[in-house]
Amino acid sequence: MIYKTKGTCSKSIEFEIENDIVTSIHFTGGCDGNLKGICKLVEGMNIDDVINRLTGLTCGFKSTSCPDQLAHALKEYKENTK
């Protein structure tokens, strides 16, 4: 799935889910090193665990962040696949 981010430096998030496990993630734009780290940390995790850990994180004075946008993307994925 490709999710268009809102309110962040990254422009989109592409990810794959298999059996409720995050199997791959790729951010377009944003802070390259930090986002690569986030991807490595959450790959292999259960989708609900990722949502619980990342929801609500902010970046500077923004009301969201790239990790928060990933949580939004995963929530949308769950809503559209159940």
C-alpha positions in Angstrom: 0.0 0.0 0.0 1.1 3.6 -0.6 0.0 6.2 1.9 0.4 9.9 1.2 1.6 11.6 4.3 0.2 14.8 5.7 2.1 17.5 7.7 5.6 15.9 7.4 8.7 16.3 5.4 8.2 12.8 4.0 5.8 12.6 1.0 4.6 9.0 1.2 5.0 5.7 2.9 5.0 2.4 1.0 4.6 -0.7 3.1 3.6 -4.4 2.9 1.7 -6.5 5.6 1.5 -10.2 5.8 -0.6 -11.9 8.5 -0.7 -8.7 10.5 3.1 -8.4 10.4 4.9 -5.4 8.9 7.2 -7.0 6.3 8.6 -3.9 4.5 8.4 -0.1 4.7 9.9 2.6 2.6 9.5 6.4 3.1 9.8 8.8 0.3 11.4 12.1 1.5 12.0 13.0 5.1 15.1 12.4 7.3 16.7 9.5 5.5 18.8 8.0 8.4 16.1 8.3 11.0 13.4 6.8 8.7 15.7 3.9 7.7 16.1 3.2 11.4 12.4 3.3 12.1 11.8 0.9 9.2 14.4 -1.6 10.5 12.9 -1.4 14.0 9.3 -2.0 13.0 9.8 -4.6 10.3 8.7 -7.9 11.7 6.5 -6.3 14.3 2.7 -6.9 14.6 0.7 -4.1 13.0 -1.1 -3.3 16.3 2.2 -3.0 18.3 3.5 -0.5 15.7 0.3 1.5 15.9 0.4 1.6 19.7 4.0 2.6 19.9 4.0 5.3 17.2 0.6 7.0 17.5 0.8 10.6 18.7 4.5 11.2 18.3 5.3 14.7 17.1 8.2 16.4 15.3 9.3 19.8 16.6 6.3 22.1 16.5 4.3 19.9 14.1 1.3 18.1 15.4 2.4 14.9 13.7 5.6 13.1 12.7 6.8 10.5 10.2 6.3 7.7 12.8 2.9 9.1 13.6 2.0 9.1 9.9 3.1 5.5 9.7 0.7 4.7 12.5 -2.1 6.5 10.6 -1.2 4.6 7.4 -1.4 1.3 9.3 -4.7 2.2 10.9 -6.1 3.1 7.4 -4.8 -0.2 6.1 -6.6 -2.1 8.9 -9.8 -0.3 8.3 -9.7 -1.1 4.6 -8.8 -4.8 4.9 -11.2 -5.9 7.7 
